[in-house]
């Protein structure tokens, strides 16, 4: 019998996905360890829809701003405002938000450890052993960082787009495609200007700022996230952010911190190893195409992974792990497919970006876009609106509509 500490589940990665999975499993009475690499803040606009706030019980105190509109800016600097009718989008600071989620998981009973994942091996009886470099102040680490090993009946890999768990355990995970994202957190103007408002998200669809994605300015209360993304390896994200700050008249504002990270472009075709490991969040590729939205889908993916692991531990049938991906794609796969088509077509040239922003002037488009975003499902309540949008889209695609 091994003398190592043993857990029902080890969750690798303490972001929104991993923290959600750990909290859900701990509430079910399972023995859970949550491994977080402390000190890492993911570059993120920080937008969370009402669906997330309600479904995952997020307190209002975590919201640093409430956005009531978005402004789309075209290559020719055409500006289209899209007000939110009867609602808002919450904005969070990922440094504070992620830590709160981890603390909630710990309060639910998860054993929160700080360290860096190293590898997975197998004990004599075939049980997984998770090896990680523990921080000096963590249990079992001693006075300096040292390798710690724990046994786990199941493992959830929620350790980001370039997931070490995924690469070691899940076939095909090393081929994940991603967008590189970079943003700067800057001091926000105290008074709203023509270029910046604390209750509005600005999205720039301009090839000079991103040849295949978009650039953004998202308010965070006293600060703002100014960022860009691109899969073009020769494109300078930092230069683009500098140009964006100049465009938005934020170039003179204090820079508080700079962050960069890969953002996956599509869900992986497989999320489990067929034995005892399943992926969640960015590690599984669940960031929405076109919009780049990740927090809600990460937390939803964490919950699906937790459900699948709980079923696996009860039944002993490793096929239960497949349900994480199956259930996620059943709920969100169609939206991901539509957004993927949109990104490939509309973001491919400035001419198309110009038409895309022009389409956003349409009230039907605005209403259905916000309803789908806020509630995380395709809206079918107004069939004629969809017919009108289809007709207008075709006019733009054929070049018959004026921009």
HELIX and SHEET records of a PDB file:
HELIX    1   1 UNK A   16  UNK A   27  1                                  12    
HELIX    2   2 UNK A   50  UNK A   55  1                                   6    
HELIX    3   3 UNK A   60  UNK A   62  5                                   3    
HELIX    4   4 UNK A   94  UNK A  107  1                                  14    
HELIX    5   5 UNK A  164  UNK A  169  1                                   6    
HELIX    6   6 UNK A  173  UNK A  175  5                                   3    
HELIX    7   7 UNK A  237  UNK A  247  1                                  11    
HELIX    8   8 UNK A  281  UNK A  284  5                                   4    
HELIX    9   9 UNK A  295  UNK A  315  1                                  21    
HELIX   10  10 UNK A  318  UNK A  322  5                                   5    
HELIX   11  11 UNK A  323  UNK A  346  1                                  24    
HELIX   12  12 UNK A  350  UNK A  359  1                                  10    
HELIX   13  13 UNK A  363  UNK A  375  1                                  13    
HELIX   14  14 UNK A  383  UNK A  397  1                                  15    
SHEET    1   A 6 UNK A 277  UNK A 279  0                                        
SHEET    2   A 6 UNK A 146  UNK A 157  1                                        
SHEET    3   A 6 UNK A   5  UNK A  12  1                                        
SHEET    4   A 6 UNK A  32  UNK A  36  1                                        
SHEET    5   A 6 UNK A 111  UNK A 122  1                                        
SHEET    6   A 6 UNK A 128  UNK A 134 -1                                        
SHEET    1   B 3 UNK A  47  UNK A  48  0                                        
SHEET    2   B 3 UNK A  89  UNK A  91 -1                                        
SHEET    3   B 3 UNK A  65  UNK A  67 -1                                        
SHEET    1   C 7 UNK A  79  UNK A  83  0                                        
SHEET    2   C 7 UNK A  69  UNK A  73 -1                                        
SHEET    3   C 7 UNK A 200  UNK A 204  1                                        
SHEET    4   C 7 UNK A 215  UNK A 220 -1                                        
SHEET    5   C 7 UNK A 223  UNK A 230 -1                                        
SHEET    6   C 7 UNK A 178  UNK A 187 -1                                        
SHEET    7   C 7 UNK A 255  UNK A 264 -1                                        
END                                                                             
